[in-house]
Every structure is written in structure tokens, then in C-alpha cells.
Amino acid sequence: LHRTLYMFPPDSKFRISLAYFVTDNRVENFILAIIVLSCVVLAIDNPSQQSERKMTAIYAVEVVVTTIFTIEVVLKVIVFGFIQKPGSYLRDKWNILDFCVWFVSALDLLVGNNENLTVVKILRSFRALRPLRVIRQFESLRIVVRTLFHAILPCFQVGFLSLIVFYVCGIMCVSFFGGKLHACYHCLQGNVSDNLVQEQFAGATIAGRDTCWRVYPAQLNCFA
């Protein structure tokens, strides 16, 4: 263990008390409820179609949620340290995600509600990352996410191998079957180009028209 923020030693009673507090299951469940509340607020937020009263209420909820997240970050930095030593707050990948979500939310509040600014629109779009904080609260979800990230490279390798197989099969099919396929089409007044061979089917019709088979020469690369 080490001093956090160069002020709190490992045997500090204040730091020990905060450590019990931030790791308590009830506190974790409370933070989870706040995350769900923030997600609901994001879902109902529609700046183009809402009253001034509704916008004020949503803004008040945003301030409360961001304040709670700020307190959470400060307490965890006091308990674990910021980033200097192993085991610090930002040495954990999931804490980095939480910190980024909190930073964007806090910066959004500081910038204000001027929708004409491009930076405000960008910050508002990053609020969509808030539901990702739910992943940190459940070990099973974290396992799934880690598994998906580990599977990305093998999936690319399988896709590249499939592309090679399709490429080889395509070349072989063109070599063996080029010009030997047929296409069924509607006869157009019996006029067909001289370099195409057609055979009239007796009594066969599609959509009320006579049907013909075109046999395409090998030099044709696609169906007309």
C-alpha cells in the first residue's frame, strides 16, 4: 500500500473507513440505480420536442447524477490513489471507462446548454457511453466483454481464410463453367442477338410472356 494523493497513508482511519464504504454492496447497488436512472433520462431526452419545464427537470437530474458520480470518483481516488502506483484507480480498465464517462458528463455541464456549439453536440453524443458503466457492476458481463475482445483477432483470421477460399473457388468456377451457364428471360418479340443461342419452350410462360434460354459464350463476363 502507498499514500494516496500524497496525504493519506495506508493506516489512515479516514482512508480505511472510505475503503469499507466504497466497497459496500449497498453503495454498489445505489450506484447501479443511479446509472439506470441516467440511462432513462438519456432515453427520454428529446431537445426538439419538449417543454421548458421538462428540460429544466432533465437538467436537474443530470446535475444530481453527475454530482454523485463525482463523489464516487473522489472517494475511490482517496482510497486507491489516482494513477501513480499499482492498484490505483486508473490502473483498472473498468475504472478508466467510468472515469471517461464521468469526465464527459462533467464537461458537458460546464460547457452549458448552447446547442449551436459543435463541441456541445460532440459531448452530448458521448453521453451514450453511460450504459456501459453497467458492465462494471456485473462480473458475468465483464467476462463476456473480455471474451469478445479476445475473439476479435481470431475472427479476423477466420474471415481472411474464408476470403481466400472464396477467391480460389471463384477462379475455379470461372475456369470450369465459364460460358456454360444459362439464364431464363422473357422473349422480346423473338429478336435476339446473333451470338446468342436460344431455344423456345413450347407453352412455357412467365408473367404471361414466352420464356427463352440464353446460352452465353465464354467471352461474356456477366449476365445482361
N, C-alpha and C positions, 0 to 999 in steps of 0.2 A: 504494500500500500504506500501511498505518497500523499503529500499535501495537495489539496485541490485549490486552484486559484491563488496559490502561494499563501493561503491564510488558514486553511482548515486541515490540521494534522489528522492522521488515522484514528487517534484516540479521542478526538473531539466529541463531546457528548451531543453537541448540536448536529454534527455530521452523522453520527450513529443514529440519532432519532430520525433524521430525514431519510436515512437509508431504510429504516423499518417502514417509514411512511410511504415512500415511493414504490416499494416492492410489495406493499399490501394488496391482496386480491381485491378488496373493496375499492381501492383507489384505481386499480387497473380497470375494473368494471365501470367505474364512473367515467374514466377517460374514454372507454369504448362507447358509452352512451353519448358523450359529447361529440365523438366522431360521427356517430349515426345521426345526431341532430344536425351537425354541419352539412352532412350529405343531403338530408331532407331539405334544408334551406337552399342548397345549390340547385336541387331539383325543381323547387317552386319559384326560383328567381327568374323573372322574365321582365327585363327592363323596358321592353317595348309596350307591354300591356299590363300595367299595374298602377294602382293609385299611389299618391304621395304617402298616405298612411302606411300602406303595405311596405313601401320602400324604406320608410323610417324603421318599421319593426324588423325588417330583414337586416338592416344596417346595425341595429342594436344587438341582435343575436350574433352577428358577425363579430362585433366588438367583444361581447362576453366570451364567445368561443375562442377567439384569438388571445384574449387575456388569460384564459385557463391554460391554453397551450403554452403561453409564455411562462407562466408559473411552473408548469411541468418541466420545461426546458431548463429553467434556472435551478430548480431543485435537483434535477439529475446532474447538472454540471457541478453543483456543490458536492454531491455525493460521490460521483465518479471522476470528476475532473473534466476538462474540456477536450483536449486532444494531445496533450504533451506526453503522457505516459501510457503504457499498455493497460488496457482495461478502461480507458477514458471514454467519455460519452461518444465522441465522434470516431472512435476506433471500431465501433459496431456498425455494420452496414445498414441495419434496420433503423438505427438511431440517425444515420445520415439522411435516410428518407424522411423520417419525422422532422428533422431539423430543416430540411429544404422546404417541406410543406408549410411549416410554421413561418419560415423566413418570407416566403412568398405572400402568405396571408397578412403578416405584419406590414410588409412593404406596401401591399395593396391598400391597407388602411391609412398608412402615412401619406401616400400619394394623393388620395382623395377620390371623389366620385366624378371627376371630369372625364366623361366618356369620349371626348374628342381627342384625347391624348392617345397616341399609339401605345405608349408604354403601359397605360392603364388597361387597354384591351389585352395586351400580352399577359399581364399579371392576372387578369380575370380568367384567361384561358388556362393558366397553370393551376387554378383552384380545382380543376377536375382531378388533380392528383390526390385530393384529400381521402377519397375512399380507399386508397392504397394503404393508409395507416391501419386499416382493419386487419391487414395481413399480419402485422406485427403482433397482434393480440392473440393469434391462434397458431400454435406450433404446427398443426397439420397443414395450414395454408402456407406456412413458410417452407415446409418440406416440399410441397407441390411446386412452389416457385423456384426453389433451388434445383429441383429435378428438371424443370423446363429449361432453365438456363444451361444446365449441364448437357441437355439433349440438343441444344441449338446446333452445335458443330457437327455431331453425328447426323443430324437431319440434313444439313447442307451436303455432307459427304454422300448420303444415300441419294439425294436429289441429283447430284453431279453424276453419280454412277448410272442412274436411270436415264439421264440425258444422253450419255454415251451409248447406252443400249438402244435407245430410240433412234439415235443417229445412225448406228450401224444397221439396224433393221430397216430404216427408211432407205438407205442406199441399196441394200439387198433387194428390197421390194421393187424399187425403180429399175434395177438391173434385170430382174427376172420377169416382172409383169408390166413393164413399160409398153404402152400401146395395145395391151391385151384386155383392158377393162372396157366395159360397155356402159352407156348411160341411156336411161329411158326418158323420153321427152315427148312433147306434143308436136305432131307433124304440122308444119306451117305451109298449107296449100301444096304439099308434095314437093316443094323446092328445097333441095339440099345440095351443099357444095359437092363438086365432083370428087374431091379427095376423101369423101366420107362414104362409107358403105352402109346402107340402111335396108332393113327388112321389115315389111309391113306385116303387122299382126292382124290376122283375119278376125274382125269383130271386136277387137280389144279396144276399149276406150277409157280415158281418164278425164273426168270432168267434162264429158260429152265430146271429147276430141279423140281422133285416132292416135295411137301410140306407135313410135318407131324406136328401133335400136340404132344408135350411132356407134360404129367401131372406130376408135380414134387411132390414127397412126402413131408410131413410136416417137416422131419428132414433136408431137404436141405435149406440152408440159402441164396443162391444166384443162379442166372442162370449161367449155364456152357456155 
